Amino acid sequence: MLGDDYHRIAHHDVTGAPRQHARAIALGCTAALLAELISSRHVTAAQGTLKIDDRTPPQDSLAHTISSGSPSPAASACSS
């Protein structure tokens, strides 16, 4: 998935050290996970708002956590 790919390129392959500032990684990962929800048609974005269209759990468990309304899971998941 896009979020997983972003996480991999944001961290060094061998050491796991972040290649960017932690906040940049968290924002990039959040955007990638949101893009996954939009592409799977669970969420739509229009005129500056997000709308949940499909409440069935996405196949990705982190995407499901985000769409269920939990506070900021992407930031903690992507910066680890």
N, C-alpha and C positions, 0 to 999 in steps of 0.2 A: 504494500500500500504506500501511498505518497508520504504519509507521516513517518513510516519506518525508513523509507529511503532518505528523507530529509535528515532524520536523526543520524543515520549512518554517515552521510557526507559532512555533517556538522561536527563530527568527532573523529579524531585520529584513529586509523585502522588498528594500530598495534597497541598504543597506550590508552586509548579511550579519552584522551585529553580533549577538551573542547577547542575547536578551531576558531570560534567566534565568542564574543561576549555572551554570558549566560542569558541576558535579556533578549538579545538578537536570536539566539537559538529557540528560546521559549516562544517568541512571536512568530518565527518561521514555522515552528512545529504546530502552533495553533492554527496558522493559516493553512498548512497542509492538511490537518485533520478536518478543518471546516470545508476545504475543497473536496475531501473524500465524502463528507456528508451531502454536499450539494450534488456531486456527480452520481451518488447513489439514490438521489431524489428523496432523501430523508428531510432535507432542509432546502428552502428556497430563499434567495436574497433579492429584494426589490426595493428601490427607493430608500436605501439606507436601513432597512429592517430585515430581520431574519424571521422566518416562519417555519415551524416544524410541521411537515406535511405527512410524515409517516412515522408513527411511534413504535413500529416493530423494530426490535433490536437489529442494528447492523451486524454483519458478520464479524467485524473488528470490535473487540470488547472495549477498547478505549474510546472509539467513536460512539459506542452505545452509552458509555459513562457521560460523555460530553452532551449528547442529545437528550439525556435524561435530566439535565440541569444541575449536575454537581459542580461545585465551584472550582474553577481553574485546574482541572486535571492535566491539561496539556503542559502547562508550565512545569509541574512537578515531574511528570512522566518523561518529558523531553530533555530536561536538564540533568537527569541522573546519569 
